[in-house]
């Protein structure tokens, strides 16, 4: 499927439902200035992010940067890790 432009396609300030590979759910909101809000249950974090040619990189507080390739899967967007494993899934 076609690559996803994170800045154009995702960073609209509206929350995305984020499903982790283990089934846990969170909400991810990407802002156009490289800031984000990640809410998982009662916990809220403010990672930073940047668009890449094939997807995006997220930097978690005290967690380091992780980059993924983003692909469309119907109406959803799926993250693929560098080792080819499936990462999180974003949907609305």
Secondary structure by P-SEA (a helix, b strand, c coil): ccccccccccccccccccccccbbbbbbbbcccccbbbbcccbbbbbbbbbcccccccccccccbbbbbbbbcccbbbbbcccccccbbbcc
